[in-house]
Amino acid sequence: MVSPKKLRGWELLWQLICYKPKLYIIDSCFWILIMGLPALPGLIIREFFNSLTNEAKFGFSPLTLIALLLALNLGHIAVIFAGRVTKTQHRFIMRSLVRHNLLDRLFKNPTAQPMVVSKDGEKTVSQGEIISYFRDDAEQVEENVALISEILGQGIFSVICLIILLSIHVQMTLFVFLPVVGMVVIVQRAETLIKKYRKASREATEKVTGILGEIFGSVQAIKVAGAEENVLDYFRTLNDKRRQMMIKDSLFNAVLNSAFKNMVSLGTGIILLLASQLMQSKVGKLTVGDFALFVYNLSFVTSFFNFLGGFMTLYKHTEVSFERMASLLSGASADTLVAPNRLYLNDLNGLRKSLPPLEQALKNERNKTEGMASAYRLQSLRVSNLTYCYPGTTQGITDISFEMQRGSLTVITGQIGCAKTTLLRVLLGLLPIQSGCIYWNGNLIEDPASFFVPPRSAYTPQIPQLFSYTLRENILLGLSKDDQDIATALKMAVFEQDLAIMNEGLETLVGSKGVRLSGGQIQRVAAARMFVRQSELLVFDDLSSALDVETELALWSRIFVNSTKSDQDNWTPTCLVVSHRNSVLRRADQVIVLKAGRVEAQGKFNEIFSHEQAN
């Protein structure tokens, strides 16, 4: 859960700044010059006007002063160019770091599904909705970090300008601070509304991106149901609400900025009126050059105060973004978002060389020593009183217990909605265990989510996920295997004939989510992805649901042909399967029948079937 205490926004921003301190210092130096160099022409302007009235102190001619002014402006242009280069690089790194850390945490999320945790409870975030967090909130944080160096540069030279103003006239300069007091009061009073409107705007945008993702992912279903108009009407409703929320947010920001500018303008007007009185009076009289210098530097000070007001509002928006992203971290600290992890941002030619090697535990490596073999090779898997209920409901699994031996087939079956998939997800750590234990070779598994991964375990869900890459890339997913290993895995998955009629072979592009393949082909490619890793435990969630009877029988025969060979030289998989097919149930060493999340019957298929007939 997200901590109820207020997030330490400044500390998180400071950690981002410290990620690349050298780059940030260089960028800050450039922006100090960018913001400060325009203040120097004020001294030249004063000398220029004083030279016209024969009151110049340094004796430069007007042409010399004009030449100095031009040179200073050219230097300012060069510094702006350099500052833009460093600023762009720094912005990209900050945005990339936040996105990298957020994505890394989501990959480590034990639920394997983005969840938002708030005071109203937990809710699942769709693929479309998550875009708003990665795009809008990450860019908001990036903007805040980038503007810190700019406000620092402007602030330093504003202090210098204030010193100049004080040297000209102390009493008149004190009026400059009136707008600052007003700004601080306004931001503090309006903090709740600032966050409220920004959060509402972000949530409305999140819903729009969410529905867009669902629409593009369900085009065929929408057309079959003839629901195009209804879907579009709902999309328009969400978009109208988003527009209203964004208008409120933008309007409130515009009102705040207008208030800041008007306060600055009012303070400037009072100061100028006082200055005109001083120029006419004999006591404390201002020269024309002093007045020009005062007005020139006053513009920098007032501009800084106006910038400061906008920055304070921006910081409140950044706090909202940190809070939103922290709600996705599943209990991890918000510091996770700014952790100093390495980014691989080299040029395209050197990127692949700089990437770290993919950790691959190969079968021949893990069997080199008896210790490693015992750590990986599954001899027995025992599940004891496993329990999980979905938040706010009574649905889930209760007191599930069973045991599997090496090379066996255990089939979980039952009516729709009896929590078969839930059992698999809890076992694999994709849902958190609320009570119960899991033992691998008699050893308690403390963290199933990190334990049940290749080469110990491989999992194929009901709807396998393929990516818009080649067949080879979808099977390997970065794993180093030769064509022979891939061919063996494809043969086990009964895919060799399908591959033979593909012109590009393993280089065939499968399209988005495997759209160029049939449902059965997608399932068999996902199975091949499991087989090529030769994991000890294979977990299938209704793998053969899209296969014909002949293909299904061939697939299971090829899986278990390994179990009949020597365990010393061959891979012997242990399978945990969700299925309703009689052919699979009859082959099973153990059948577990679930009803309402509990074990109703357990044993051999013939034993369970005869017992039901007897009753």
Sequence and secondary structure as in RCSB ss.txt:
>XXXX:A:sequence
MVSPKKLRGWELLWQLICYKPKLYIIDSCFWILIMGLPALPGLIIREFFNSLTNEAKFGFSPLTLIALLLALNLG
HIAVIFAGRVTKTQHRFIMRSLVRHNLLDRLFKNPTAQPMVVSKDGEKTVSQGEIISYFRDDAEQVEENVALISE
ILGQGIFSVICLIILLSIHVQMTLFVFLPVVGMVVIVQRAETLIKKYRKASREATEKVTGILGEIFGSVQAIKVA
GAEENVLDYFRTLNDKRRQMMIKDSLFNAVLNSAFKNMVSLGTGIILLLASQLMQSKVGKLTVGDFALFVYNLSF
VTSFFNFLGGFMTLYKHTEVSFERMASLLSGASADTLVAPNRLYLNDLNGLRKSLPPLEQALKNERNKTEGMASA
YRLQSLRVSNLTYCYPGTTQGITDISFEMQRGSLTVITGQIGCAKTTLLRVLLGLLPIQSGCIYWNGNLIEDPAS
FFVPPRSAYTPQIPQLFSYTLRENILLGLSKDDQDIATALKMAVFEQDLAIMNEGLETLVGSKGVRLSGGQIQRV
AAARMFVRQSELLVFDDLSSALDVETELALWSRIFVNSTKSDQDNWTPTCLVVSHRNSVLRRADQVIVLKAGRVE
AQGKFNEIFSHEQAN
>XXXX:A:secstr
   SS   HHHHHHHHHTTSHHHHHHHHHHHHHHHHGGGTHHHHHHHHHHHHTT  SS   HHHHHHHHHHHHHH
HHHHHHHHHHHHHHHHHHHHHHHHHHHHHHHHT TTSS EEEETTEEEE  HHHHHHIIIIIHHHHHHHHHHHHH
HHHHHHHHHHHHHHHHHH HHHHHGGGHHHHHHHHHHHHHHHHHHHHHHHHHHHHHHHHHHHHHHHHTHHHHHHH
T HHHHHHHHHHHHHHHHHHHHHHHHHHHHHHHHHHHHHHHHHHHHHHHHHHHHHSSTT   HHHHHHHHHHHHH
HHHHHHHHHHHHHHHHHHHHHHHHHHTTSTT  GGGGG         HHHHHHHS       HHHHTSSHHHHHH
HS SEEEEEEEEEE TTSS EEEEEEEEEETT EEEEEESTTSSHHHHHHHHTTSS  SEEEEEETTEE S HHH
HSSTTTEEEE SS    SSBHHHHHHTT    HHHHHHHHHHTT HHHHHT TTGGG B  GGGTTS HHHHHHH
HHHHHHTTT SEEEEESGGGGS HHHHHHHHHHHHTGGGS TTTS   EEEEE   HHHHHH SEEEEEETTEEE
EEE HHHHHHHHHH 
